[in-house]
Amino acid sequence: MRQVAVDTWAEHAHLLNPGGQYASGRAANAVLAQARETVAEILGADPVEVIFTASGTEADNVALRGFAGEPGARVISTPIEHPAVRETVANLGKRGATVAMLPVGEDGVVDITDELDEPASVMTCMWANNETGAIQPVAEIVARANGVGTPVHVDAVQVVGHLPVDFHALGATTLAASAHKFGGPRGAGILLAKRSPVPTPVLTGGGQQRGIRPGTVDVATAAATAAALKEAAGEMDAEAARLTQLRDELVDGILSTIPDTRATVLGREGVDVLPGHAHLLFPGANGDAMIMLLDSFGIEASTGSACNNGVNQRSHVLEAMGLPDDHVDGALRFTLGRTTTDEDVQFLLGRLPEVIGKARDVAKL
Ligand code: PLP
């Protein structure tokens, strides 16, 4: 958590229920309204469109189940979504929805097909992939789906706080973010939801937050989320440039010192990648060995999605991209962030050749 988020949380932790009409309630509500305004301004939304949730996962669920929870619904998605969307779409399918998928290329980017021209209950696509960092053509997807009246949910968890977001200009119906991705508290998410169409509430209760996400709002967490987002937005351009430079130095260093290695999507024609993402393929290396050897040096990296509950699973993203098995098994993702320094990159570059050599030996056993 950014220090500003810690301080803001502590400052407001004593506030009472923002739904109260008495003085303490009004005081809490004023802080909440300010948090909503800050988030709305930074993300190009109206304050009324800002819904605070308990995670990015919850924001994705509220939108998707709210648009496609009824049997007979039609959902369009992609094979590279984070489990928060992937498992939700699979569950909607089990409950009677028809599910269609847009294909993804070997470059990690979703192809736009005429599947989008047939109206659906919802189309859902991530803005940037959490594993490869590949940025997806969400603006084109929104325009095409909206053209036939299909609401579009954008999972922008990897993008908010890192790249500019303008909800109104994008035209999406709903958009999900997660506070811990930009230095806010863990267990805090944001759902931007247009005035219409509105997802049918998944939870029922006291009608807070337009009834879309009822329940007493945690004002301190909302304020800390807004404070973190404001600081992240203020440093966004400089930080993106700094991380891009560090990331490129890392990837160039790896490609020039470790044989038979490739960057998964970086450098491919027409593919934009998140500034802090370095995703590499070391064919013939054992994934678990790479992670454990790096961990022994204090270097924290992942093979699949770090969110898969601590279990190293084969990446469904790389499989969907059609990569051969030995490439999928030897995939490694480094994520650079605001605390990453040039010394960190040099430290990693100094140790990685040995790690990959050993992990390739392990795979031969
Ligand atoms: N969507 C994407 C693309 C993510 O990367 C993540 C988390 O890493 C999520 C959704 C889930 O967010 P949360 O961890 O806040 O539930």
Residues whose N, C-alpha, C, O or C-beta is under 5 A from the ligand:
A	BS01	PLP	S55 G56 T57 H82 A84 A128 N130 D155 V157 Q158 S178 A188 C307
